[in-house]
Amino acid sequence: MDVHRTYSPMVNTWGPGLAYSRLFRFGTGDETRLPNAIVECDLCSSWRLMDPMTLEVKLREGVRWQSLPPVNGRLLTAEDVVFSYERQMTGGWPNAAVLANLSEVRAVGESVLSIRYRQPEAEFLEGLADGNSKIVSPEAVSQNGHLLRGPTVGTGPWMVVRSGSEGTYYEANPDYYEEGLPYLDGLDVQVVSEQEVAVVALRNGLLDLARAPYESVRDAKQAFAEIESAEYLDPGAGVELILNTGWAPFNFPDVRRGVLLALNPWTMSKDFRGGQSMPTLGLRVPEPDWLLPRDDFSGVFAKPSEARGLLAATAGQIVTISVGQFDPRLLEQARFAAESLRRAGMYTVVKEISTREYGDSVWVRGEYQAAIGALPPISSLTGGLLAVHHSRGGLNTTRHRIPELDDLIEKQAVELDPLRRREQTLAIQRLILSHAYRINLSAQVENWMWWDYVEGFALNSVRGENYFLAKVWFSRIPEAK
């Protein structure tokens, strides 16, 4: 229940995070069906970048805490924001890194904040909009010295009525500062361990909206004309192939390029992801046009004859692919990739390991030759680049050293011009692709379905965002369940 002491996008998007606000937020989703990382004001009314390292923020007028004890609906102050950020930055806490570049947060009167950064930062607003950067009240924290068991009292659109292992029930906050929101009177967010169970519940009218596998959505829409659906792509999650450049034969660039040439991610998408997915470089870019277009991948994959020529150098060697047991579909894709490499002349052995072991041996210690699994849980573009792709990154377990890439990463990290930063990010992706040490073969696609009376659902859960739920509404009252 303590949003500052738990790193979990699920807690922020669907759990107690719904009760809280942030200084900034990410906008609602749109028809692109891609994450929207465009930042807008939440608790703020305006902001100014006074210099590259100083941000001045003015709070909205009249924002009140929810009318629940021990805060009891008092007005929000700038000191509440200072308290929250200083608490979040507690040493050793999982969300302290989100605000690691902050050097000082100071209240300038009741409604103005001065935020100082240690160095210029391209994502200075994204960190404040991150789902983990919730504003909590001193009174709620002081009641027990923590929020691990509540009380959950925020300034957000939803008030927690009850919460347990099976889900959380919320009612609309009648004192929410955005007039007319939220549109619904309440949310009943249920935890269902198996997506197929959620599918059955929705088809039987027990749920209004549910996440479901692609095949289940397709079958449900064929059975019920009243069911609608959409898919949402996350370029920073999916099925990642990693090649350890410090371990033969992947210390040879041509061998790494041969591996990619032997694979066909579009066939994998068709066979295992309903044709919905696409290859990416695994970066959580802020807008769709920051992703490499398909043309950039066209000469990199699906050329088996060229692959055989490059992989001939591995004759007589056994390559072990460590595969994380994240889900059955990922395992199927990993076996398919291993077979594609065998057909191209590389003798491969698949070694399945638990998700815990995968995180320790692949993400942290670098004890693997090649690996296929989920991507590390990193929520930001710069965070991923510095941790995974920079030569000195803490999660750079492929052991690559590319000075040109390091230079580009460092420049985009402090670039405040979004157009220039976009060009830098595209150049970074092309450079990563050319060195062929890490690739997201199938970007994660979430499929959702709902009854046709549910309106306005535009998922945008980037960095734990939840504001989109405030804009969902019913065009008619469904039959009683």
Residue pairs with C-beta under 8 A, 6 or more apart in sequence:
1 16
1 147
1 148
1 149
1 150
1 152
1 163
2 146
2 147
2 148
3 11
3 12
3 16
3 17
3 20
3 132
3 134
3 136
3 147
4 84
4 87
4 88
4 90
4 93
4 95
4 132
4 134
4 136
4 147
5 93
5 94
5 95
5 146
5 147
5 148
6 94
6 95
7 94
7 95
7 132
7 377
8 15
8 464
9 131
9 377
9 379
9 461
9 463
9 464
11 17
11 464
12 131
12 132
12 134
12 464
12 465
12 466
13 131
13 461
13 464
13 465
13 466
14 168
14 189
14 466
15 163
15 168
15 189
16 150
16 152
16 160
16 163
16 168
17 131
17 134
17 464
17 466
18 156
18 157
18 158
18 160
18 168
18 170
18 187
18 189
18 466
18 469
19 66
19 152
19 153
19 154
19 156
19 158
19 159
19 160
19 170
20 134
20 135
20 136
20 154
20 155
20 156
21 42
21 43
21 63
21 134
21 135
21 154
21 155
21 156
22 42
22 43
22 128
22 129
22 130
22 131
22 133
22 134
22 135
23 41
23 42
23 43
23 44
23 57
23 81
23 113
23 128
23 129
23 133
23 135
24 39
24 40
24 41
24 42
24 44
24 125
24 128
24 129
25 39
25 40
25 41
25 42
25 129
25 465
25 467
26 36
26 37
26 38
26 39
26 40
26 129
26 460
26 462
26 463
26 465
26 467
27 36
27 38
27 39
27 40
27 460
27 467
28 36
28 458
28 460
28 467
28 468
28 471
29 35
29 36
29 232
29 458
29 459
29 460
29 468
30 36
30 458
32 288
33 230
33 231
33 232
33 233
34 232
34 233
34 235
34 287
34 288
35 232
35 233
35 234
35 235
35 284
35 460
35 461
35 462
36 287
36 460
36 462
37 126
37 284
37 285
37 286
37 287
37 462
37 463
38 286
38 287
39 125
39 126
39 129
41 47
41 60
42 129
42 467
43 59
43 60
43 63
43 76
43 81
43 135
43 155
44 57
44 58
44 59
44 60
45 58
45 59
45 60
45 61
46 57
46 58
47 55
47 56
47 57
47 58
47 125
48 55
48 56
49 55
49 124
49 416
50 56
52 117
52 120
52 414
52 416
53 116
53 117
53 118
53 119
53 120
54 114
54 115
54 116
54 117
55 114
55 115
55 116
55 117
55 124
56 108
56 112
56 113
56 114
56 115
57 112
57 113
57 115
58 111
58 112
58 113
59 76
59 77
59 78
59 81
59 111
59 112
59 113
60 177
61 111
62 75
62 177
63 75
63 76
63 155
63 177
64 73
64 74
64 75
64 76
64 155
64 175
64 177
65 71
65 72
65 73
65 74
65 75
65 76
65 137
65 153
65 154
65 155
66 73
66 153
66 154
66 155
66 156
66 159
66 173
66 175
67 73
67 174
67 175
68 151
68 153
68 159
69 151
69 153
70 139
70 140
70 142
70 143
70 151
70 153
71 137
71 139
71 140
71 153
73 175
76 135
76 155
77 107
77 110
77 111
78 107
78 108
78 109
78 110
78 111
78 112
78 113
79 107
80 135
80 136
80 137
80 138
81 105
81 107
81 113
81 135
82 105
82 106
82 107
82 113
83 136
83 137
83 138
83 141
84 133
84 134
84 135
84 136
85 99
85 102
85 105
85 133
86 105
87 136
87 141
88 95
88 96
88 98
88 99
88 132
88 133
88 134
89 96
89 99
89 100
89 102
90 96
95 132
95 133
97 383
98 127
98 130
98 132
98 133
99 127
99 128
99 133
101 117
101 118
101 119
101 121
101 124
101 127
102 115
102 116
102 117
102 118
102 127
103 116
103 117
103 118
104 114
104 115
104 116
105 113
105 114
105 115
105 116
106 113
106 114
106 115
106 116
107 113
108 114
115 128
117 124
119 414
120 414
120 416
121 127
121 382
121 413
121 414
122 382
122 412
122 413
122 414
122 415
122 416
122 421
123 380
123 381
123 382
126 286
126 380
126 463
127 133
127 380
129 463
129 465
130 379
130 380
130 463
130 464
131 463
131 464
131 465
131 466
132 463
132 464
134 154
135 154
135 155
136 147
136 154
137 153
137 154
139 153
140 147
140 150
140 151
140 152
140 153
141 147
143 151
150 160
152 160
152 163
155 176
155 177
156 173
156 176
157 172
157 173
157 176
157 178
157 181
157 182
157 469
157 470
158 170
158 171
158 172
158 173
158 182
158 187
158 469
158 470
159 170
159 171
159 172
159 173
160 168
160 169
160 170
161 169
161 170
161 171
161 186
162 168
162 169
163 169
165 191
166 190
166 191
167 188
167 189
167 190
167 191
168 189
169 186
169 187
169 188
169 189
170 186
170 187
170 188
170 189
171 185
171 186
172 182
172 184
172 185
172 186
173 182
176 182
178 470
181 470
181 471
182 469
182 470
182 471
182 472
183 456
183 470
183 471
183 472
183 473
184 472
184 473
184 474
187 469
190 207
192 198
192 201
192 210
195 210
195 211
195 212
195 213
195 216
196 212
196 213
196 216
198 207
198 210
198 211
198 212
199 210
199 212
199 213
199 216
199 220
199 449
201 207
201 210
202 208
202 209
202 210
202 212
202 220
202 227
202 449
202 450
202 451
203 220
203 223
203 224
203 227
205 451
205 478
205 479
205 481
206 481
208 450
208 451
208 453
208 454
208 478
209 448
209 449
209 450
209 451
209 454
209 457
209 472
210 448
210 449
210 450
211 446
211 447
211 448
212 220
212 447
212 448
212 449
213 447
214 231
214 273
214 274
214 276
214 445
214 447
215 274
216 447
216 449
217 229
217 447
217 448
217 449
218 274
220 227
220 229
220 449
221 227
221 228
221 229
221 449
226 451
226 452
227 449
227 450
227 451
227 452
228 449
228 450
228 451
228 452
228 454
229 447
229 448
229 449
229 450
230 447
230 448
230 457
230 459
231 276
231 445
231 446
231 447
231 448
232 445
232 446
232 448
232 459
233 276
233 277
233 278
233 443
233 444
233 445
234 284
234 443
234 444
234 445
234 446
235 280
235 281
235 282
235 283
235 284
235 285
235 291
235 440
235 443
236 280
236 282
236 283
236 284
236 285
236 375
236 378
236 379
236 384
236 440
237 374
237 375
237 440
237 443
237 444
238 277
238 280
238 282
238 374
238 375
238 440
238 441
238 442
238 443
238 444
239 268
239 330
239 333
239 334
239 372
239 373
239 374
239 440
239 441
239 442
240 282
240 371
240 372
240 373
240 374
240 375
240 438
240 439
240 440
240 441
241 259
241 263
241 337
241 370
241 371
241 372
241 438
241 439
241 440
241 441
242 362
242 368
242 370
242 371
242 372
242 373
242 397
242 398
242 437
242 438
243 250
243 256
243 259
243 370
243 398
243 436
243 437
243 438
244 250
244 366
244 368
244 369
244 370
244 371
244 397
244 398
244 399
245 251
245 256
245 398
245 399
245 400
245 437
246 366
246 398
246 399
247 368
247 369
247 399
248 317
249 255
249 313
249 314
249 317
249 319
250 256
250 259
250 369
250 370
250 437
252 313
253 435
253 436
254 310
254 313
255 310
255 311
255 313
255 314
256 435
256 436
256 437
257 300
257 310
257 436
258 306
258 307
258 308
258 309
258 310
258 311
258 344
258 346
259 307
259 311
259 341
259 346
259 370
259 436
260 300
260 301
260 436
260 439
261 300
261 301
261 302
261 303
261 304
261 306
261 307
261 310
261 344
262 304
262 307
262 308
262 311
262 340
262 341
262 343
262 344
262 346
263 301
263 302
263 337
263 340
263 341
263 441
264 301
264 302
264 340
265 277
265 278
265 279
265 297
265 301
265 441
265 442
266 278
266 279
266 301
266 302
267 302
268 277
268 333
268 336
268 337
268 441
268 442
269 275
269 276
269 277
269 278
269 442
271 336
272 329
272 332
272 333
272 336
272 442
273 329
273 442
273 445
276 445
276 447
277 442
277 443
277 444
277 445
278 294
278 442
278 443
279 297
279 301
279 439
279 440
279 441
279 442
279 443
280 291
280 292
280 440
280 443
281 292
281 429
281 432
281 433
281 438
281 439
281 440
282 375
282 384
282 388
282 438
282 439
282 440
283 381
283 384
283 385
283 425
283 428
283 429
284 378
284 379
284 380
284 381
284 384
284 462
284 463
285 291
285 381
285 425
286 381
287 422
289 422
290 422
290 425
290 426
291 429
292 426
292 429
292 430
292 433
296 429
296 430
296 433
297 433
300 433
300 436
304 340
304 343
304 344
307 344
307 345
308 344
308 345
311 341
311 344
311 345
311 346
312 345
314 345
314 346
314 347
315 345
317 346
317 347
318 347
318 348
318 349
319 341
319 346
319 347
319 348
319 349
319 369
319 370
320 348
320 349
320 351
320 368
320 369
320 370
321 334
321 337
321 338
321 348
321 349
321 350
321 351
321 369
321 370
321 371
321 372
322 351
322 353
322 358
322 361
322 362
322 368
322 369
322 370
322 371
322 372
322 373
323 330
323 331
323 334
323 350
323 351
323 352
323 353
323 371
323 372
323 373
324 330
324 353
324 354
324 355
324 357
324 358
324 359
324 362
324 371
324 372
324 373
324 374
325 331
325 352
325 353
325 354
325 355
325 358
326 355
326 358
326 373
326 374
330 372
330 373
330 374
331 352
333 372
333 441
333 442
334 350
334 372
335 350
337 372
337 441
338 348
338 349
338 350
341 348
342 348
348 370
353 361
355 373
355 374
358 371
358 373
358 374
359 376
361 367
361 368
362 368
362 371
362 373
362 397
363 376
363 395
363 397
364 395
364 397
365 397
366 397
366 398
366 399
368 397
372 441
375 440
376 384
376 387
376 388
376 395
378 384
378 387
378 388
378 395
379 462
379 463
379 464
380 463
381 412
381 425
382 409
382 412
382 413
385 409
385 412
385 413
385 428
386 393
386 409
386 413
387 393
387 394
387 395
387 396
388 395
388 396
388 438
389 396
389 400
389 405
389 409
389 428
389 432
389 438
390 396
390 405
390 406
390 409
390 410
391 400
391 401
391 402
391 403
391 405
391 406
392 406
398 437
398 438
400 435
400 437
402 431
402 435
404 431
405 428
405 431
405 432
405 435
408 424
408 427
408 428
408 431
409 428
411 424
412 421
412 424
412 425
412 428
415 421
415 424
432 438
433 439
446 459
448 457
448 459
450 457
451 478
452 475
453 474
453 475
453 476
453 477
453 478
454 472
454 474
455 472
455 473
455 474
455 475
456 471
456 472
456 473
457 468
457 472
458 468
458 471
459 468
460 467
460 468
461 468
